[in-house]
Amino acid sequence: MGRYAVLGPCVVGDLHYAQVPAEPIEADDTLAAALVAAGVLAPVDAGADEVDPQDEHPARSRRRPATKD
């Protein structure tokens, strides 16, 4: 068993996650392996309380770099 952050809608065993829960879930590592590979679960370190899904895919800045005149 391990702790995983849900990054997108998925089914883990008998549980359906239509929305992403705020807290990590516990799941069997064998079941979770395919979902981690698919990108809908992310393992959570034992010492960490939460994983922010935005940390996995940081947004790019839309601002243009400053130009020298």
LOZAVEX-41776 format. One line per 10 residues: number of its first residue (from 0); their letters; for each residue x, y, z of N, C-alpha, C, O, CB. Coordinates in steps of 0.1 Angstrom, whole numbers, plus 5000, padded with zeros to 4 digits. Each point is the difference from the previous one (the first is absolute). Glycine has a CB too. Layout:
% residues N
NUM) a) X Y Z X Y Z X Y Z X Y Z X Y Z ~ ...
This chain:
% residues 69
0) mgryavlgpc) 5008 4988 5000 4992 5012 5000 5009 5012 5000 5010 5001 5007 4971 4987 5005 ~ 5014 5022 4981 5008 5013 4999 4990 5011 4999 4988 4999 4999 5031 4990 4990 ~ 4986 5023 5013 4992 5013 4999 5002 5006 4986 5011 5001 4995 4991 5003 5030 ~ 4987 5000 4969 5001 5006 4987 4991 5012 4999 4989 5001 5006 5015 4976 4984 ~ 5000 5033 5003 4992 5012 4996 4993 4997 4988 5005 4995 4990 5011 5021 5021 ~ 4971 4987 4988 4992 4998 4989 5001 5012 4991 4997 5011 5005 4987 4974 5007 ~ 5020 5014 4976 5003 5011 4991 4988 5002 4990 4999 5010 4993 5026 4987 5010 ~ 4967 4993 4995 4989 5001 4990 4990 4989 5003 5003 4991 5008 5012 5018 4975 ~ 4973 4992 5011 4990 4990 5003 5005 4985 4996 5007 4998 4990 4975 5020 5005 ~ 5015 4973 5014 5005 4986 4998 4992 4991 5009 4992 5004 5009 5031 5004 4985
10) vvgdlhyaqv) 4979 4979 5004 4995 4990 5009 5011 4992 5006 5009 4995 4993 4970 5003 4993 ~ 5021 5001 5027 5011 4993 5008 4993 4989 5007 4993 5003 5010 5022 5018 4992 ~ 4987 4967 4994 4993 4989 5006 4985 5001 4998 4995 5001 4988 5023 4997 5029 ~ 4974 5003 4994 4986 5002 4999 4996 5014 5002 4988 5003 5000 5009 4974 5009 ~ 5012 5032 4993 4997 5014 5002 5001 5009 4988 5010 4999 4992 4998 4998 5031 ~ 4982 5011 4974 5000 5009 4988 5003 5014 5005 4993 5005 5009 4990 4980 4979 ~ 5027 5021 5006 5003 5014 5003 4997 5008 4988 5008 5002 4991 5011 4991 5025 ~ 4968 5013 4984 4996 5008 4990 5006 5014 5001 5002 5007 4990 4976 4980 5008 ~ 5025 5017 5014 5006 5013 5003 5013 4997 5008 5001 4990 5007 4977 5022 4993 ~ 5032 4997 4999 5012 4998 5006 4999 5004 5015 4997 5011 5003 5015 4994 4975
20) paepieaddt) 4990 4985 5031 5000 5003 5014 5012 5009 5005 5010 4999 4994 4977 4979 5010 ~ 5010 5030 5006 5011 5008 5005 5011 4993 5007 5012 5004 5000 4971 5014 5003 ~ 5013 4971 5004 5010 4992 5007 5005 4988 4992 4992 4994 4992 4997 5013 5030 ~ 5023 4988 4981 5004 4988 4993 4992 4988 5005 4993 5000 5010 5030 5009 4989 ~ 4976 4980 4992 4993 4988 5003 5010 4989 5003 5012 5001 4996 4968 5007 4990 ~ 5015 4981 5020 5008 4988 5002 4995 4990 4989 4988 4998 4999 5016 5006 5026 ~ 5006 4990 4968 4996 4990 4990 5011 4989 5000 5011 5003 5003 4977 5015 4983 ~ 5008 4971 5009 5009 4989 4998 5010 5004 4989 4996 5005 4989 4986 4978 5018 ~ 5031 5015 4996 5010 5004 4990 4999 4993 4987 5003 5005 4989 5012 4999 5030 ~ 4980 4983 4981 4999 4993 4987 4989 5006 4992 5001 5002 4988 5006 4977 5023
30) laaalvaagv) 4981 5025 4995 4990 5006 4993 5004 5014 4995 4996 5005 4989 4987 4982 5024 ~ 5024 5020 4995 5004 5014 4997 5010 5001 4990 5001 5011 4993 4994 4995 5030 ~ 5013 4984 4974 5011 5001 4991 4996 5004 4986 5006 5009 4994 5006 4974 5019 ~ 4977 5011 4982 4995 5004 4986 4995 5014 5000 5001 5007 4990 4993 4969 5006 ~ 4999 5028 5015 4995 5014 5001 5011 5010 5001 4998 5011 4995 4981 4980 5015 ~ 5032 5006 4997 5011 5009 5000 5006 5001 4986 5003 5011 4996 5002 4983 5028 ~ 4996 4995 4969 5006 5001 4986 4991 5008 4991 5004 5006 4991 5006 4971 5013 ~ 4976 5022 4999 4991 5008 4991 4999 5014 5004 4994 5008 4993 4993 4971 5005 ~ 5019 5025 5013 5001 5014 5004 4988 5005 5009 4998 5012 5001 5015 4991 4978 ~ 4979 4988 5026 4988 5004 5008 5003 4999 5015 4992 5005 5008 4993 4989 4973
40) lapvdagade) 5025 4999 5023 5004 4999 5014 5015 5004 5001 5008 4997 4990 4975 4985 5015 ~ 5021 5023 5006 5014 5003 5003 5003 4996 5014 4993 5003 5009 5007 5017 4975 ~ 5011 4972 5017 5004 4996 5014 5003 5012 5009 5006 5010 4995 5003 4968 4995 ~ 4987 5020 5022 5003 5011 5010 5011 4994 5010 4998 4989 5005 4978 5021 4993 ~ 5034 4998 5004 5010 4996 5010 4994 4998 5014 4991 5007 5003 5027 5005 4983 ~ 4988 4979 5021 4995 4997 5014 5001 5012 5009 4991 5002 5009 5016 4974 4988 ~ 5003 5033 5001 5001 5012 5008 4992 5011 4995 4999 5010 5008 5023 4983 4997 ~ 4972 5007 4984 4992 5011 4994 4986 4999 5004 4994 4989 5000 5022 5014 4981 ~ 4977 5008 5022 4986 4999 5003 4992 5001 4987 4989 4993 4999 5015 5018 5022 ~ 4999 4997 4969 4992 5001 4988 5010 5002 4988 5011 5003 5001 4970 5007 5012
50) vdpqdehpar) 5013 4988 4975 5006 5003 4988 4992 5009 4992 4988 4998 4999 5023 4980 5000 ~ 4995 5033 4997 4992 5010 4992 5001 4996 4985 5011 5000 4995 4993 5019 5022 ~ 4985 4977 4977 5000 4996 4986 5007 5011 4991 5005 4996 4989 4974 4990 5015 ~ 5020 5026 5000 5006 5011 4991 5015 4999 5000 5006 5004 4991 4974 5011 5014 ~ 5026 4979 5006 5014 4998 5000 5005 4991 4989 5011 5001 4996 4989 5003 5029 ~ 4992 4987 4971 5003 4990 4990 5002 5006 4986 5008 4996 4992 4980 4987 5021 ~ 5003 5028 4985 5000 5007 4987 5000 5015 5002 4989 5006 4999 4999 4974 4990 ~ 5023 5026 5014 5000 5014 5002 4996 5008 4988 5003 4997 4989 5015 5000 5028 ~ 4974 5013 4986 4995 5009 4989 5011 5008 4994 5009 5004 5007 4968 4997 5003 ~ 5023 5001 4977 5010 5009 4993 4995 5014 5001 4988 5003 4999 5019 4978 4986
60) srrrpatkd) 5002 5028 5016 4997 5014 5000 4996 5004 4986 5005 4996 4990 5011 5008 5029 ~ 4973 5005 4981 4995 5005 4987 5006 5013 4997 4998 5006 4989 4981 4982 5015 ~ 5029 5018 5005 5007 5013 4997 5012 4998 4991 5007 4990 5001 4985 5018 5021 ~ 5010 5001 4970 5011 5000 4991 5012 5005 5007 4999 5009 5009 4987 4995 4971 ~ 5026 4992 5017 5012 5005 5006 5002 5014 4997 4996 5005 4990 5015 4973 5009 ~ 4995 5030 5011 5002 5014 4998 5010 5002 4988 5010 4992 4999 4986 5012 5026 ~ 5002 5006 4967 5009 5003 4989 5008 5012 5003 4996 5009 5007 4988 4981 4977 ~ 5028 5010 5012 5009 5011 5002 4998 5010 4989 4999 4997 4988 5018 4989 5023 ~ 4981 5027 4993 4998 5011 4990 5013 5005 4995 5000 5009 4991 4979 4997 5020
